[in-house]
């Protein structure tokens, strides 16, 4: 799959954002259990910390630690609406590359299974720059992406496979609806294909460094690469 820079935004609108708008409710119903590594990151934060969940989906991480406050954001207005149930946390509709937050204002951030939806190398670096610039000096962000190295999973991707793939999301039709003559969302299965860029070992760390960050720690877990990163001191912009 050859996705050039000129196609980035419109390509993602069709193959990422538009898809999540359509599957938001069904997607949310399958996302309810926090991933341990993310839960640990959030619970280890000092009490009173204020941070961001960028690409928060249905907001399942917003209430993990009651002693911190999180501003969630998602490109999907339907997912953002679902996330607003996690009061008292705030949720806004926002694009990852155009976050509406002041620079260097937050103690931490998380961005879980989001930046692998960016379709060009330039946009991936821009996304990391956007995230890192929200952090206070010393603030940290946890980022996860799907790995190319998934030999042991049901997907079976491995080194040498195409890194740019379409991953189907299947919404099963209702047998009862089919019997009644095919209501909206009725008897037939519906398949929605989402674009993913699968990351090789070391690729995420390289993008973090290109974006002006430094990796504190990282690893592979559950078919994902993850890093905890912070903005390099030399790239922090001074605020009047």
Residue pairs with C-beta under 8 A, 6 or more apart in sequence:
1 162
1 164
1 165
1 166
3 11
3 119
3 120
3 164
3 195
4 120
5 120
5 122
5 123
7 119
7 120
8 118
8 119
8 120
8 122
8 123
9 123
11 119
11 195
12 117
12 118
12 119
12 195
15 119
15 166
15 193
15 194
15 195
16 75
16 117
16 119
16 194
16 195
17 75
17 76
19 169
19 192
19 193
19 194
20 27
20 75
20 76
20 78
20 79
20 194
21 76
21 77
21 78
22 192
23 169
23 171
23 192
24 58
24 76
24 78
24 79
24 82
25 78
25 82
26 169
26 171
27 57
27 58
27 79
27 169
28 57
28 58
28 79
28 82
31 57
31 58
31 60
32 58
32 60
33 60
34 60
34 61
34 64
35 112
35 144
35 222
37 142
37 144
37 221
37 226
38 61
38 64
38 110
38 112
38 142
38 144
39 61
39 64
41 108
41 110
41 142
41 228
42 61
42 64
42 65
42 68
42 110
43 64
43 65
45 51
45 65
45 68
45 107
45 108
46 107
47 67
47 68
48 67
48 68
49 68
49 69
49 107
49 108
50 68
50 69
50 70
50 71
50 106
50 107
51 68
51 69
51 70
51 71
51 106
51 107
51 108
51 109
51 110
51 139
52 70
52 71
52 72
52 73
52 99
52 101
52 106
52 108
52 109
52 110
52 134
53 59
53 61
53 62
53 70
53 71
53 72
53 73
53 109
53 110
53 111
53 112
54 73
54 96
54 99
54 109
54 110
54 111
54 114
54 131
55 73
55 74
55 75
55 96
55 111
55 112
55 113
55 114
56 62
56 70
56 72
56 73
56 74
56 79
56 80
56 83
56 91
57 74
57 79
57 83
57 112
57 113
58 79
58 82
58 83
59 72
59 82
59 83
59 84
59 85
59 86
59 89
59 91
61 70
61 110
61 112
62 70
62 72
62 83
62 86
62 89
62 91
63 86
63 89
68 108
69 88
69 89
70 89
71 89
71 90
71 91
71 92
71 101
71 106
72 80
72 83
72 86
72 89
72 90
72 91
72 92
73 80
73 91
73 92
73 93
73 94
73 99
73 100
74 80
74 83
74 91
74 93
74 94
75 93
75 94
75 95
75 96
76 93
77 93
80 91
80 92
80 93
83 91
84 91
92 100
94 100
96 111
96 114
96 115
96 118
96 127
96 130
96 131
97 123
97 126
97 127
97 130
98 130
99 130
99 131
99 134
101 134
103 133
103 134
103 237
103 239
104 133
104 134
104 135
104 136
104 137
104 236
104 237
104 239
105 134
105 136
106 134
106 135
106 136
106 139
107 135
107 136
107 139
108 135
108 139
108 140
108 141
108 142
109 131
109 134
109 135
109 139
109 140
109 141
109 142
110 141
110 142
110 143
111 131
111 141
111 142
111 143
111 144
112 142
112 143
112 144
113 144
113 145
113 146
113 224
114 127
115 124
115 127
115 128
115 143
115 145
116 145
116 146
116 196
116 197
116 198
116 199
117 194
117 195
117 196
117 197
118 124
118 127
118 197
119 164
119 195
119 197
124 197
124 207
125 207
125 210
125 211
126 211
128 143
128 207
128 208
128 210
128 211
128 213
129 211
129 212
131 141
131 143
132 141
132 208
132 211
132 212
132 213
132 229
132 230
132 231
132 235
133 231
133 237
135 141
135 230
135 231
137 231
137 233
137 236
138 230
139 230
139 231
140 216
140 228
140 229
140 230
141 213
141 228
141 229
141 230
142 226
142 227
142 228
143 204
143 208
143 226
143 227
143 229
144 224
144 225
144 226
145 197
145 199
145 204
145 224
145 225
145 226
146 196
146 198
146 199
146 223
146 224
146 225
147 157
147 198
147 199
147 200
147 201
147 220
147 223
147 224
147 225
148 157
148 158
148 159
148 161
148 163
148 198
148 199
148 200
149 157
149 158
149 159
149 200
149 201
149 220
149 223
150 156
150 157
150 158
150 198
150 223
151 157
151 158
153 223
155 223
157 165
157 198
159 200
161 198
163 197
163 198
163 199
163 200
164 195
164 196
164 197
164 198
165 195
165 196
165 198
166 193
166 194
166 195
166 196
167 193
167 194
167 195
167 196
168 191
168 192
168 193
168 194
169 191
169 192
169 193
169 194
170 189
170 190
170 191
170 192
171 185
171 189
171 190
171 191
171 192
172 189
173 185
173 186
173 187
173 188
173 189
173 190
174 183
174 185
174 186
174 187
175 187
177 183
177 185
177 186
177 187
178 186
178 187
178 188
179 187
180 186
182 188
199 225
201 220
201 225
203 225
204 218
204 225
204 227
205 215
205 218
205 227
208 214
208 215
208 227
208 229
209 215
212 231
212 232
212 235
213 229
213 230
213 231
213 232
213 235
214 229
214 230
214 231
214 232
215 227
215 228
215 229
216 227
216 228
216 229
216 230
217 227
217 228
218 225
218 226
218 227
218 228
219 225
219 226
220 226
